[in-house]
Amino acid sequence: MTFVDGFYSFNLDISDTERGLYQKTRVKTPKHPHESVPHLLARVLAFAHCYESGLSFSRGLFADEEPTLWKRDALGTVQLWIQVGEVNRKKLQKSLRQQPQARHILYFYEPAQVEALYLQRGKINGVETLTCHLIDGAFLDQLAPHLKSASNWQITFIDDLVYLTSAHQELQTKLVMIDLKRHAPLHLPPFNVL
């Protein structure tokens, strides 16, 4: 039997100027007993950033073979594959090979998670099709005290900037693009470079 640490509900008011997206949606997700609060918040931020109809949380930490988020069509074919936090190279490579039609997006919230991907043995075929973002961990730390079992987020994406209001607290961060082909594992860019 699988236990959860709790269920969290988020009322999201999403604006993404680049995509012309203005959407209100509600998501509910369990928190795994071994999941950190920053990981939970990064999952929800990734959901909002990639929002499109049909996107959902997978069983994630409860099922090692699944990504954090995905979108599948009526036949079960994966169209969007999103992993948050540490990435298992073998799982990523398997998905890139078996689901080449799917968009693959990685979200890291600690530079060490990017390093860990590089330091795993083997090569990633299809790395040029990956989109990778680094979320500032300090931003998630600022957001953590506002986490409730039911949270309201007004979130606006303008290019690589994120403006988020929660519990009357206005926060801002930048989603840093990571080019896995260009950055060596021990020479990761600081948050203000890209």
Steps between C-alpha positions, in 0.01 A plus 500: 500500500630846409469779752505874435617784718194708410301641211547852370262697285607797286268751336714631216434821309755468219605769251765424240546793263730315258247221445194726525373277781261623768359212701351433839529142618503299821740214562523261789807290565625270775831564672720192524629436856860542378427802281637837605284813498727662234443196275122526543508872421728443199253238370212747517709778345596267212132409456406869476790581266412219258124509548289372216180302491563137594819560701492308828715386787608141459550266794850652503686404816252217550600342164866512399431435131279809459609864465376773733242634253373384166240545235371196313255479212189281487711199398743549790781635282713745697502848346674689781747348751618719791742407776558721806806472726755223462488322168573132450702490178378150407133597546552816295686316223230231487229763458698689233546173309147359541310830471695718253179688412462627857641832620739434789552771762718491812466731800782515755489704819853436625816533286615168652208328320641614166846377601354164605355450153840564341680274745283197426672268257406485137395740232154645443390458140251765399632760745445769235124446534501561875389827656655557844426765762662583832266642767663711770485296823489823702172587323350166610625565855320837498183334375507208748360689803187580295424135424161393630281200432315736263708774339411772252768600248480782251790424273625694199771390259666768288784354296723338766361703791248366751276722713306310765255629760399270784333603825551868406874440469649602164804303391713513188759269345658403172489161331856450376536299180764228518669379182619149588727484196680821588549493877749269664384337824733693727460833322131573534380853434390717790135604499570836333701377199239362257 
